[in-house]
């Protein structure tokens, strides 16, 4: 990518991140372009769909959450590490209004990147917790990502306390009986 094109790309992603934090995933694309100082055509040249722009914005944070999962693998208590990570994912999904809708409702050809990254990152923590007997062996990470997204939707508008309470209730259901 040429330097000016990269600069425009970065300006658009930064403006979109701010707009999404403020207005949710359906923030005005025209306002995003205006804030970035580019025309609508430039925005659409870089991001042919709203989904592609949202994924670019979310990719950085999802990358950070994935790296955080790797860091938490060093924690001795696998359940605590897994719980911490799921709480962080839930907080992110709740405060970036629209992430759940984006991940769950994007067209199949435009989806997968963020959801797949989260699922892969959490899978390591989940398997480790299951191997330690802290989580039932039949729990699937993809189901937990869907659950986290559902919790983030239920906790709107951006109620982190409610989201954490709902996640705590859900996590009790993934632990083996008698734990």
C-alpha positions as CSV (number, residue, x, y, z in Angstrom):
1,X,0.0,0.0,0.0
2,X,1.3,3.4,-0.9
3,X,2.2,5.7,2.0
4,X,-0.8,8.1,1.4
5,X,-3.2,5.1,1.1
6,X,-1.9,3.6,4.3
7,X,-2.3,7.0,6.0
8,X,-5.9,7.3,4.8
9,X,-6.6,3.7,5.9
10,X,-5.2,4.4,9.4
11,X,-7.2,7.7,9.7
12,X,-10.4,5.9,8.7
13,X,-9.9,3.0,11.2
14,X,-9.1,5.5,14.0
15,X,-12.2,7.6,13.2
16,X,-14.3,4.5,13.0
17,X,-13.1,3.2,16.4
18,X,-14.0,6.5,18.0
19,X,-17.4,6.6,16.3
20,X,-18.2,3.0,17.2
21,X,-17.3,3.6,20.8
22,X,-19.6,6.5,20.9
23,X,-22.5,5.5,18.6
24,X,-22.2,1.7,18.2
25,X,-21.5,-0.5,15.2
26,X,-24.0,1.4,13.0
27,X,-22.2,4.7,13.3
28,X,-22.5,6.9,10.2
29,X,-20.0,6.0,7.5
30,X,-20.3,9.5,6.2
31,X,-19.4,11.0,9.6
32,X,-16.5,8.5,9.8
33,X,-15.1,9.7,6.4
34,X,-15.6,13.3,7.4
35,X,-13.8,12.9,10.7
36,X,-11.0,11.0,9.0
37,X,-10.7,13.9,6.5
38,X,-11.3,11.7,3.5
39,X,-14.1,11.4,1.0
40,X,-16.8,8.7,1.0
41,X,-15.3,7.1,-2.1
42,X,-11.9,6.7,-0.3
43,X,-13.6,5.1,2.7
44,X,-15.4,2.6,0.4
45,X,-12.3,1.9,-1.7
46,X,-10.6,0.7,1.5
47,X,-13.7,-0.8,3.1
48,X,-16.3,-2.0,0.5
49,X,-18.7,-2.9,3.3
50,X,-19.6,-1.8,6.8
51,X,-18.6,-5.3,7.9
52,X,-15.1,-5.0,6.5
53,X,-14.6,-1.6,8.3
54,X,-15.9,-3.1,11.6
55,X,-13.6,-6.0,11.3
56,X,-10.6,-3.7,10.7
57,X,-11.6,-1.7,13.9
58,X,-12.2,-4.8,16.0
59,X,-9.2,-6.8,14.7
60,X,-6.7,-4.8,16.8
61,X,-8.6,-5.3,20.0
62,X,-9.3,-8.9,19.2
63,X,-5.6,-9.3,18.6
64,X,-4.9,-7.8,22.0
65,X,-7.5,-10.2,23.6
66,X,-5.8,-13.1,21.8
67,X,-2.4,-12.1,23.1
68,X,-3.9,-11.7,26.6
69,X,-5.1,-15.3,26.4
70,X,-1.6,-16.4,25.6
71,X,-0.3,-14.4,28.6
72,X,-2.9,-16.0,30.9
73,X,-1.7,-19.5,30.0
74,X,1.1,-18.9,32.5
75,X,-1.3,-18.5,35.4
76,X,-1.3,-21.5,37.7
77,X,-5.1,-21.6,38.2
78,X,-6.5,-22.5,34.8
79,X,-10.1,-21.7,35.8
80,X,-9.2,-18.3,37.1
81,X,-7.2,-17.5,34.0
82,X,-10.0,-18.6,31.7
83,X,-12.6,-16.7,33.8
84,X,-10.4,-13.6,33.7
85,X,-10.1,-13.8,29.9
86,X,-13.9,-14.4,29.4
87,X,-14.6,-11.4,31.6
88,X,-12.3,-9.2,29.5
89,X,-13.9,-10.4,26.3
90,X,-17.3,-9.8,27.7
91,X,-16.4,-6.3,28.9
92,X,-15.0,-5.5,25.4
93,X,-18.0,-6.8,23.6
94,X,-20.3,-4.9,26.0
95,X,-18.5,-1.6,25.7
96,X,-18.0,-1.8,21.9
97,X,-21.7,-1.8,21.2
98,X,-22.5,-3.9,18.1
99,X,-19.6,-6.3,18.2
100,X,-22.0,-9.2,19.0
101,X,-24.3,-8.2,16.2
102,X,-21.4,-7.9,13.8
103,X,-19.9,-11.3,14.7
104,X,-23.2,-13.1,14.8
105,X,-24.9,-11.6,11.8
106,X,-22.2,-10.7,9.3
107,X,-22.5,-12.5,5.9
108,X,-20.5,-15.7,5.9
109,X,-18.1,-14.5,3.3
110,X,-17.3,-11.4,5.4
111,X,-17.2,-13.0,8.8
112,X,-14.9,-15.3,10.6
113,X,-11.8,-13.3,11.3
114,X,-12.6,-11.8,14.7
115,X,-14.8,-14.7,15.8
116,X,-12.3,-17.3,14.7
117,X,-9.5,-15.4,16.4
118,X,-11.4,-15.2,19.7
119,X,-12.4,-18.9,19.5
120,X,-8.8,-20.0,18.8
121,X,-7.4,-17.8,21.6
122,X,-10.0,-19.0,24.1
123,X,-9.7,-22.7,23.1
124,X,-6.2,-23.0,24.7
125,X,-7.5,-21.6,28.0
126,X,-10.6,-23.7,27.9
127,X,-8.7,-27.0,27.1
128,X,-6.2,-26.2,29.9
129,X,-9.1,-25.6,32.4
130,X,-10.8,-28.8,31.2
131,X,-7.6,-30.8,31.6
132,X,-7.4,-29.6,35.2
133,X,-11.0,-30.7,35.8
134,X,-12.2,-27.1,36.3
135,X,-14.5,-27.1,33.3
136,X,-16.7,-29.8,31.8
137,X,-15.0,-31.5,28.9
138,X,-18.1,-31.1,26.7
139,X,-17.9,-27.3,26.7
140,X,-17.2,-25.8,23.2
141,X,-15.3,-22.5,22.9
142,X,-17.5,-21.5,19.9
143,X,-20.6,-21.8,22.2
144,X,-18.9,-19.6,24.8
145,X,-18.1,-16.9,22.3
146,X,-21.8,-17.0,21.2
147,X,-22.8,-16.8,24.9
148,X,-20.4,-13.8,25.6
149,X,-21.9,-12.1,22.6
150,X,-25.4,-12.8,23.8
151,X,-24.5,-11.4,27.2
152,X,-23.1,-8.3,25.7
153,X,-26.4,-7.8,23.8
154,X,-28.5,-8.4,26.9
155,X,-26.4,-5.9,28.9
156,X,-27.0,-3.0,26.5
157,X,-26.7,-0.1,26.8
158,X,-23.1,-0.9,27.8
159,X,-23.9,-2.1,31.4
160,X,-20.6,-3.8,32.4
161,X,-21.9,-4.7,35.9
162,X,-24.9,-6.5,34.4
163,X,-22.7,-8.3,31.8
164,X,-20.3,-9.5,34.5
165,X,-23.2,-10.8,36.7
166,X,-24.6,-12.7,33.7
167,X,-21.2,-14.1,32.8
168,X,-20.7,-15.3,36.4
169,X,-24.0,-17.1,36.3
170,X,-23.2,-18.7,32.9
171,X,-19.7,-19.8,34.1
172,X,-21.2,-21.7,37.0
173,X,-22.9,-23.9,34.3
174,X,-19.7,-24.9,32.7
175,X,-18.1,-26.3,35.8
176,X,-18.3,-30.0,36.6
177,X,-20.9,-31.0,39.2
178,X,-19.7,-30.7,42.8
179,X,-17.2,-28.0,42.1
